[in-house]
Amino acid sequence: MPPKPAGADHHSEFNVDRRKFIASLSALGIGLAASKAEAAAGMINKVTGFNERNIKMAKYELTVLPYQYDSLEPFIDKMTMEIHHSRHHQAYVNNLNNAIAGTEMEGLSMHDLLANISKYPAAVRNNGGGHYNHDLFWKIMKPAGGGAPQGALADAINAAFDSFDNFKEKLSNAAMTRFGSGWAWLVVSGGKLVVSSTPNQDNPLMDVADVKGTPILGIDVWEHAYYLKYQNKRNEYVANWFNTINWDEVSKRFTESK
């Protein structure tokens, strides 16, 4: 027989040991995988200084939509909803958390923050308002919405504006005449319903608002809310937006405001 190549016995022994090693890994299964994961995590933690006990969740988080991005079509298109929610609103949340981090403002509720907004930096006013306003905006819309309110809210609208049609006209006019970017609101103020508008991301909860109170409905008239579909036709956007209103949610907010 020809002589064994140099190192043949060594390779043979290695192959046997290797097979035994692989078999042992199979036998250990998930337990070994878990151990390796824990060891790897421990190594990463030593390198980065990461400690689970040091994790602090951001105070404010992006609102989860109660419907899909395309659910409000044809009145608000999918792409506008996706960009508006995942980019614009997310930016307000991120910027707000950064602005209040490590300050006394972290300990305040959103209502207390907005009620004293004149005391705080512009970044808090802009982004705090942006987060609050959009959180309300998403929730007072729904697929197959629109129509007219019922019950106590309907009675209050009729009492304040003589009719639902007059209310629609007044809110639409507030939205159309808001110069530049801003919002139009239905507000409970002094126990009564009033329509108002605010610039930028201000709202009626703020101590800087001309009309102060609790907003129960708001329409966003920033161009990013409608420009992809309607371009400069804000009037068409406003008219179609009434078909998205979730009157059940608005009625709930009306009841809670009292």
Secondary structure, 3 states (H helix, E strand, C coil): CCCCCCCHHHHHHHHHHHHHHHHHHHHHCHHHHHHHHHHHHHHHHHHHCCCHHHCCCCCCCCCCCCCCCCCCCCCCCHHHHHHHHHHHHHHHHHHHHHHHCCCHHHHCCHHHHHHCHHHCCHHHHHHHHHHHHHHHHHHCECCCCCCCCCHHHHHHHHHHHCCHHHHHHHHHHHHHHCCCCEEEEEEEECCEEEEEEEECCCCCCCCCCCCCCEEEEEEECCHHHCHHHHCCCHHHHHHHHHHHECHHHHHHHHHHHC
